[in-house]
Amino acid sequence: MNRDQVKGRINEVIGNVKEAAGKITDNKNLEIKGKTQKNIGKGQADFGDLNNNLNKWRLKRT
């Protein structure tokens, strides 16, 4: 696992917690911040996955 994958998955988890806390407390602002952080984390993790797959492919070719 690379750094982007780890940071992205951590952001996804934190975003899920914030989103749930916002729903429980009826705090729309916190809920939106959680959704945003979750989606940013998903993108970051996906970028890390892509980077990891490209590195594996590059190593197979040589």
Beta strands, then each sheet from edge to edge (+ up, - down):
end
